[in-house]
C-alpha cells in the first residue's frame, strides 16, 4: 500500500472513531445501538496501537530485534522457552483475562454507559496497555525478573517490600470479593448451585482421566469436560424442579460461603493434578469460548442499549455502590482499563517466552487491548437491560427495601420504571425464584448475556439455559481464581516464612502447606464473611477496597517504570508513564481518603463504624464496627506504604536528573541474537 | 488456503501451550521418557515444586 493511501486510511479510521465516540458521548434521551461502542473501541485501539505504542517502542524503549531475550539466552525447555509470538499472545491474554473486566464495568454501569466506556477506552490506550508493555519489556531486559524484584532493585528495599505486601493484600481482598460475587450469584439458586457443584466431580474425573487413561491429552479431556458441564447445566433445570434436590441445592449466603471456604482450602492443599489443574483447563476452555461467542453475538445482533449515557447516580448516591464518578468509576473498573495485577503477569511467565524484543509491543500492549475489549462487551451486556431491571438486580435490600413492592417502588421513584411483575417474569424466564438483590454484577451480566444470545439462538425458550450457562461460566473461573490464588498466596507466604524457619519454606512439606493454606483462606474468608453479613450488600465496601489495592499496585509498577525510563536518559518522554501514574495517585488517594474519612456512612468506613455505635450494641453491630475499622486500617496502611514508595521514587528521580546520583541500569548485558543469524 | 492452515496451526499451538500439552511434550523430550501415567506423574511432581503462575482477576 503506498504512503498516500495509508495516510488516507488512517485519517478515515480517526474520523470514524471520532464520530463514534461523539455519538456515544453526546447522544441523549434516546437509546443508541451497541455497534457505536464497538466502532469507537475498534478505532481507538487501532489508533492507539498503530501510533502510540509505536511511539513508545521507538522513542522510549528502543526495542532491539537483534538483542537476545532471556527465552533464547537462558532456554531450558521448562521456564525459559522461545515461543511463537501469537502463542505467547494467547497465553498472556488467557492469564490476564478474569472476571474483573466483566464485573467492574457492570457495577459501574450505575453511572450510565458513558463514564465506563470513556474510562475503558482512554485508560487502556494511555495507561493499562502502556503499563503492561513497559513492565514486560523491562522484565525481559532483566532476565524475566518479577515486579517485586525490579521494585527492590530500582526503587530500593522499601519498594520491594511494598510491592510484596500489596500483592498479598490484593490477593486476599480479590479472593474475598470474587467469592462474594459467586455467593451472590448462587444464593437461593438450586439450578446454579447444582451446576457449579457438578463441576467438582467433573474436574476430578478429568484429573483421573489425564493421569490414568490418556496422560497429557488436555484438549481432548477439556472437550469431554465441557460436554459434561453442558449436561450439568441441563441437569440443573431438572434438579431445580425436583422438590427433594431443590431443597438440598437451595443454599443461603452463609452456607455457600462456608462451603466455598472449605472447597478453596481443600483445593489449595490437594495435589494440583487432581483438582486445580483440570478445573483451570475447564474454566479456560469455557472462558475463551464464551468470550469469543459473546463478541460474535454482539456484532451479529448489535443490540440496543437501554441504559442512558448518564444516570442520576453520578451525584454519588448510587445503590450499587456509593460515591461519585470521580474517583469511584476509576477504581471500580480496573482490569478493563488498568490493573496493577497485570504487571505481575507481565513480569511472570510471559517475559520468559518472548523470542524477540519487538514482539513485546504486540503481546504487552495488544493483549491488554483485547482485555479492554472484553470490558466493552460487559458494558454492552449491562446496557442492554432496561435500567429498572438492572437496578432491581444490583441493588441491596438495605437500600431499596426488603419486599418486591418496596424495591420496585423505590427504583421506579428514581425514574427507572420497573414492576414486581416485570421482575417475576424475568426470574421465571431465566429459571430463578427471584432476581432481586443479586448484587455483585455477575447475575446482571448473565441476564444481559442471556438476552443477547437468546435473540439469535433459541429465542426466549432457552433464555434460562443461556442465563445458567453465563452464571456457570463466571462462577467456574471465579472458583478457579479462588483455588489458584490461594495457592499463589500460599507460595508467597511460604517463601517469606522460609527465611524465619527453613522447613516452612518447603512447598512439599505438608504441615507448612496446611498451615499457610489455612492462614490465607482464613484471611480472605474473614473479608468474605464480612461481605455477606453487610446490610449494604458487601460489594459496596469490598469492591472499592479491591479497586484501591489493585490500582495502588499499578502505581508501584508505574513508579518502577518511570524510574527505569529516567535512568535510561529518556526523561523528556517520562510523561508516558508519569501521566497515568499521576492520574492513579489522584484517583486512589482520593478514593482511599473518602473510603476512610467521608462523613456519609454509605461511603466512609469510619462513619459506617460510628453509625451503628449510636444504636443498641449487639453482636452483629460490634462485628460491623470491627469490620469497618479493619477496612479503614487496611486502606490506610496500603496508601501510606505506596505513598512512601512515591516519595522514595521522586527523591531518586530528582537525584538522577540533577546529577547527584550516579545512574545504575541493571539490565542484563547485550547479547546478539542467534535467531537473527539463523534467518540470515 | 495456506493462510487458513497456518492460522489453524497457530491456534492449535496456542491452545496446546495454554493447556500445558506443549509443556508435557517438552518434559517428555527433556527426560527421555515415553508418555505414560508415570511420566505424567513425574511431570506434575516437577511442576508442583515451582510457584504457580499468577492468574489475574
Interface residues (C-beta under 8 A of the other chain):
Chain A: X77 X78 X79 X81 X83 X84 X86 X87 X89 X90 X91 X94 X95 X96 X97 X98 X99 X100 X174 X178 X210 X211 X212 X215 X216 X217 X218 X219 X222 X271 X272 X273 X277 X280 X281 X284 X285 X288 X334 X335 X339 X341 X342 X344 X345 X348 X349 X480 X481 X484 X485 X487 X488 X491 X492 X495 X507 X508 X546 X550
Chain B: X10 X13 X14 X15 X16 X17 X18 X19 X20 X21 X23 X24 X25 X26 X27 X29 X30 X35 X36 X37 X39 X40 X41 X43 X44 X46 X47 X48 X49 X50 X51 X52 X53 X54 X55 X56 X57
